[in-house]
C-alpha cells in the first residue's frame, strides 16, 4: 500500500463524524493501537525495497527508523508479531546481546541483520 494512500485513509477516518464525536483519549487509543503500528510497518516495507537496503549498506533508511520503532511499545510489538526477520534480529541483538555484523555499531548491525534475513 502506498504511504500517501494510507495517509489519506487515516485523514478520512479522522474526519468522519463518528470518530470526531469520540472523546480524545479514545481517538488516541485507536491511533496508537491500530493505526500507528500499521503506518510504521507499511513504511518499513517500502524502505526495505530501496536499493541501499537491497545492497545492505550499513547506514540505510532502516537504521534511521529502527530507534523510532523500538521506542514505541505497540509498534515494536506489532513488528515482533508480524515480521519474522525483525523478530529474529530483535532476539539476536536485544535479548541475546549478540551481533551478526561484529564490526558495525549496534544499530547498523541490527538493520543489516534484518536485511540479511530478507535478502540472503
C-alpha positions, 0 to 999 in steps of 0.5 A, a space after each residue: 500500500 502506498 504511504 500517501 494512500 494510507 495517509 489519506 485513509 487515516 485523514 478520512 477516518 479522522 474526519 468522519 463524524 463518528 470518530 470526531 464525536 469520540 472523546 480524545 483519549 479514545 481517538 488516541 487509543 485507536 491511533 496508537 493501537 491500530 493505526 500507528 503500528 500499521 503506518 510504521 510497518 507499511 513504511 518499513 516495507 517500502 524502505 526495505 525495497 530501496 536499493 541501499 537496503 537491497 545492497 545492505 549498506 550499513 547506514 540505510 533508511 532502516 537504521 534511521 527508523 529502527 530507534 523510532 520503532 523500538 521506542 514505541 511499545 505497540 509498534 515494536 510489538 506489532 513488528 515482533 508479531 508480524 515480521 519474522 526477520 525483525 523478530 529474529 534480529 530483535 532476539 539476536 541483538 536485544 535479548 541475546 546481546 549478540 551481533 551478526 555484523 561484529 564490526 558495525 555499531 549496534 544499530 547498523 548491525 541490527 538493520 543489516 541483520 534484518 536485511 540479511 534475513 530478507 535478502 540472503 
